[in-house]
Amino acid sequence: MFLRKLLTFKRHLLPMQFVREPIERRLLDMSETKITRVDVQTTTQCNLACPWCPHEFTDDIQQMSIGLFKSIVRQLGDISYAGNFYPFMMAEPFCDERLPELIRIASEGMPLASISIATNGLLMTKDLYDDVMQHGNVKMLVDDYSHNQIVFARIQRWGVLPRTNITNRKNGPPSLINIAGHLDTRFRLPLRQGCMLPFHQLAIRWDGKLVRCCMDWNGEGVYGDLLKDGIANIRDRMTQLKQNLRKHRRTGMCARCDAVGVV
């Protein structure tokens, strides 16, 4: 047990040792308006309760409206968005029965974007897989958390799958983070350095609220409402947060977070 904890500690510590200088260089060079990743919480539901995820402690289930999702896609399409688009956040995407339709809307509305679906694979059938992967700009990332790799075995029978990656996660994620203080990783160290996430990520909750990043589980750092304002106007309100992070000042939920924000 002690050895396992020690290995977890080392695995958690290494990123902070080796990415500090690259982060600082990127913070200095980062454009205030450059967006390379958009996370959209289409549902809050998950079919698992993993100990390294706050979903273990909540049963609140909400869904983003189709109208709001279309509005987000339209705004990103209008600026020819060509970054990564994740139609999920803090949830299992296949818990949303509308996923094939959402992927179609996103693919047609943002033809230059790369759409990624990260799933535990338990709810993904071959028909659902084929339905979402028929669009050429979609990638499937499967994390198999089962101890006997039942997901991998099932998907392997489907044959050669392009743009699909399956990873064995039976021992959990490769590194442990406390998700802005919502979890206790035991070996959390205070970080006196910046974080990249607010500089290049848009994190949009199911109700249209733009929050600091994908670690903002409860919507503590809300900067605006996409039901009322456009993405560009809301993002300008994050200037003070970015200035603080440039100076290694973590405030609010960031002060409790041990993520370094390299994505």
PyMOL commands that set and color helices and strands:
alter all, ss='L'
color gray80, all
select helices_A, chain A and resi 2-18+20-29+54-57+66-78+93-95+99-109+126-133+150-156+197-200+231-246+252-256
alter helices_A, ss='H'
color red, helices_A
select strands_A, chain A and resi 37-40+84-86+114-119+138-144+164-168+201-204+209-211+222-225
alter strands_A, ss='S'
color yellow, strands_A
deselect
rebuild
show_as cartoon
